[in-house]
């Protein structure tokens, strides 16, 4: 999977998770964690940082879902971080 495909997949999963029930959303978000690995060191540090920011933001959403806390602002941050990643690899 290319870096762009990963980033777009994260964005798609975020969209689905935001519309899903909390437990389903948590499962969806947990399913993308393994995709956050680098594709083998060919990306710039900027791309690596953008991917890491998206992952951390998604993890924050997951923690809030797990704890039953509000997620609206966290989803917004996760979308912003992931969209930044997408824009870097397009």
Order of alpha helices (4+ residues) and beta strands (2+ residues): alpha-alpha-alpha-alpha
